[in-house]
């Protein structure tokens, strides 16, 4: 009887190669700079979203105040 070594299975070999390539990319300097860039983009996006919400709130308040001052008498 021959024993089946699961590490010789083609699917396991593929997964090991895939994981190894992914780890190599994560360890490279290029990927680190992309990660920092993604964080910077997330911060910029959050600031722009906050600015848009603030402007929207100011406009809504001004429109509501003007609407409440309209004389419908």
LINHUJO-V173165 format. One record per residue. N is the residue number from 0. RES is the residue in one small letter. SS is DSSP state (A for helix, B for strand, O for the rest). D_FIRST is the distance of its C-alpha to the first C-alpha in Angstrom with 1 decimal. Layout:
N:RES:SS:D_FIRST  N:RES:SS:D_FIRST
//
This chain:
0:x:O:0.0  1:x:O:3.7  2:x:O:6.5  3:x:O:9.5  4:x:O:12.7  5:x:A:15.6  6:x:A:18.0  7:x:A:16.8  8:x:O:17.5  9:x:A:20.8  10:x:A:22.7  11:x:A:22.1  12:x:A:23.1  13:x:A:26.2  14:x:A:27.2  15:x:A:27.0  16:x:A:29.1  17:x:A:31.5  18:x:A:31.9  19:x:A:32.5  20:x:A:35.1  21:x:A:36.8  22:x:A:37.0  23:x:A:38.4  24:x:A:41.1  25:x:A:42.0  26:x:A:42.5  27:x:O:44.7  28:x:A:48.5  29:x:A:49.0  30:x:A:47.1  31:x:A:49.0  32:x:A:52.3  33:x:A:51.1  34:x:A:50.4  35:x:A:53.9  36:x:A:55.3  37:x:A:53.7  38:x:A:55.2  39:x:A:58.5  40:x:A:58.4  41:x:A:57.5  42:x:A:60.6  43:x:A:62.8  44:x:A:61.8  45:x:A:62.4  46:x:A:65.9  47:x:A:66.8  48:x:A:65.7  49:x:A:67.8  50:x:A:70.7  51:x:A:70.4  52:x:A:70.3  53:x:A:73.4  54:x:A:75.3  55:x:A:74.5  56:x:A:75.7  57:x:A:78.9  58:x:A:79.6  59:x:A:78.9  60:x:A:81.3  61:x:A:84.0  62:x:A:83.8  63:x:A:83.8  64:x:A:86.8  65:x:A:88.7  66:x:A:87.8  67:x:A:89.1  68:x:O:92.4  69:x:O:93.1  70:x:O:96.3  71:x:O:95.8  72:x:O:99.1
//
